[in-house]
Amino acid sequence: MIRVKREASLLEAFVPILFLIVFLSVNVYIFGDAALDGSNQIVLILSGGVAALMAFRLGYTWDEILGGVTKSINSAMPSMLILLMIGSLAGSWLISGIVPAMIYYGLLILSPTIFLFAACVVCAIVSMATGSSWTTSATVGIALIGIGQTMGIHEGLVAGAILSGAYFGDKMSPLSDTTNLAPAMAGTDLFTHIRYMAYTTLPSISITLVIFFVLGFMHDTASEDLGTAAVLQAIEAKFHVSIYLFIVPAVVIFMIVKKVPALPALLAGTLLGIVFALVFQPEVVREVAQYDGAAWQVMFVGCMKALYGSVGVNTSHEMVNELLSSGGMYGMLNTVWLIISAMIFGGVMEGSGLLKKIAHSIIQVVNSTGSLIASTAGTCLFFNVTASDQYLAIVVPGRMYADIYREKGLAPENLSRTLEDSGTVTSVLIPWNTCGAYHSSVLGVSTLAFAPYCFFNIISPIMTVLFGYLNLKIRKLTNKEKV
């Protein structure tokens, strides 16, 4: 029997969204930070089930629904593989002394008053060089979290500074995948896109840096000495701290700058970390191993445990013990579970046309340049929440709005800028989005804790909408371009 498909009504399209919002709200209210331990994943899967029921009502077959889910999960597979590799990299960089060395030298150089400002600037530079907020978070970000905690600065605030800088670099770097994707979807070229994006991005990062600078001076300097000297001594007593340890992160950054794919670059960094652990920190490897056997067996067990499992290094300082721990690849499995669950929901919503229906309904209320840009920004945020992936939040709105911008006489760089100002940067603010889940796992800070302090990510979409309503730097198509 042939099933006849029909288009969803707006109410039908919103039913799974409402189910998701209500039950996620109940979940967070009851479980708090523990909601990501599994209950949110269940809600996302159940919401996918509700969306599937609506898809059946619209005439879609089970094979078509499953095909949408499979396509969605496949699109997130590279992210999940990178996430697993980051877990191993964190373990190898811990036992090799790389992360402890970053914390050690960071405490010597930075003061609490300029720390947040400096953290944002450093992450912006690294992210510009690598084109990746993910790599920035997993390398210097981890160390900066440790330094900030040692200084007594709220971890959410530190993570907010890290991610603000990381996403500025991710947006503006020609090496970034999203920076290349947005102009491709809008129909403009890369460097026109970057040049046009600077109009909104530079004011956003400037405001962000001023905020972090002011917050730094508001930090309670009376609590500045929270045992920094004791932390330094604890690290020195346990690790051979050397500037040579920075060779490994330098190699990883160099590889990514040279456009080596992320997975091989991270694998190289992980293996180099193990080599440096064996050379510089053999005693730490033995401690992690907790194994009786031949010397080579002990070293093998210690390295493997760091790569796959939860490990910690015990020092004379309790705070240092908390900083110097890693979940390895195993520690990332819960986040992978969250991403898969989110992709199930997003896949059904996308494959059955429910998301498309909602987006088209939004387009119908557009009556000015400002409202068009605001609608685009809202649609990008909507897809980050519902499809749970920043790439979908760029690709789908980009496809939807390209013709509309042209019909309104607006140059495609207006669209590409709005896609990045809204789709790229807001992804990290959503706990079940691949970006929000990733950075939360890597930095060890819940998304709800750092989201209020990601000032750049919050200001950017507001800035692009403001430019739209004020008609600032809105390039119109020439008569020649309209043909």
C-alpha positions, 0 to 999 in steps of 0.5 A: 500500500502506497502512503500519501505524504502531506505537509505538516501543519504548524501545530503538528510541527511544534508538538515534538518541540513543545514535548522536548521543551517541557520535559527538558525543563522538568528534567533540569528542575529535578536533576539539576547538573546531573541531567546530562548523566542520562535523563536528558538523553532519554528525553531527547530519544522520547522526543524523537519518538513523538516526532516519529509519530507525527511523521507517521501521521504525515505519511512517512514510512519507518524506513524513511524516518530511520533514514533521516536518523541515520543521516543525522547521526552520520553527520555527527560521526566526525565530531564524536570521533574527535571527542573520543580522541580528545579524551585520550589526548587529555589523559596523555597530556596529563601524565606527560606533564604538559597540562601541569606545565601549562598550569605551572607557567600560567600561574607564574605569568598571569595575575587574577586581575588580568586573567579573564582578559588574557584568557580570552585573548590567548584563546582568540589567537590560538583559535585564529591560528588553528581555525578550531574552537574545539582544539583551542578548548582541548589544549590551552582551554584545559590549562586555563580552567586549572589556572583559574580554579587555582586563583579562586575564579568561578569556573563558569566565568573562566570557561566563558572567557575561554569560549568567547575567545575561541569562538571569535577565532573560529568565526574569523579564521579562514581555516575554520570549517564553519567560516568556509561553510557559511559563504558557501551556503549563502553564495559569496566568497570566503574573504568577502565573508570574513571582511564583512563579518568583521563589522559586527564581530570586532565590536562584539569582541571589544565589548566582551574584552571590556567586560572581562577586563572590568570583571578581573578588577572586581575579583577579590584580590584578598583571596588571591593567595589561595595557596598558589605557592603551595600549588606550584610546589605540589606540581614541582614535587610530582612532575619534571616541569620543563619548557620542552613539554610545550613541543607537543601542543606546538606540534599539534597547532602547527599540524592544524595550521598546515590543514592536517585533518583534526583526527590525525593531528590529535592522534599525533598529539596523543602519541607524542604525549605518551612518548614525553610521559615515558621520557619525562614522567616515568614515576607518574606513569608507574603511579597511574599503572598500579601494576606489578610486573616487568618494567615495560608492562608497568609502563604499558599499563600506565599509558593505556589507562591514561588513554582509555580510563579515569586516572588521577595524580596524587600530590600533597595539595588537594586542589591540585589533585582535583585539577590533575585528573582525566576521564580518558576516552571512557569519560567522553562516552556519556557525551557521545551518548548525548550527541547520538540522542540529540541526532535521533531527535534532529534527524526525525524532525529534519527528515519529516519536514517538521523543521522546514515547516516551522522555518517557512512559517517564520519567513512569512512574517518578514517585512523589512531588512531588520526583520529578515536578519532577525528571522535568520538569526532566530532560525539559526538559534532554533536549529541549534536547539532542535537539530542539535548541530551547528552545521545544520544551523548554518546549512538549513537556514542558508538554503532557506534564506538564500533566495529570499535575500536575493529577492529583497536585493540584499548581497549574499554576504549579509546572509553569510555574516548572519549565519555565522553571527547566530549559527556558529556562536550560539551552538555552545550555549545549548547543553544537548548541542554537539558543541555545548556537550563537547566543550562541557565535557572537555572543560569539565564545566556544565553548559548551564554554568558557563553559558551566562558568561559566554559574552561574545556568543551572546552579544554576536547575534544581538549585534548582527540584528542591531546592524540589520535594523539600523541598516548599518553595513547592509550591502545591496545588490547592484543592478548587474548582480541582480541579473 
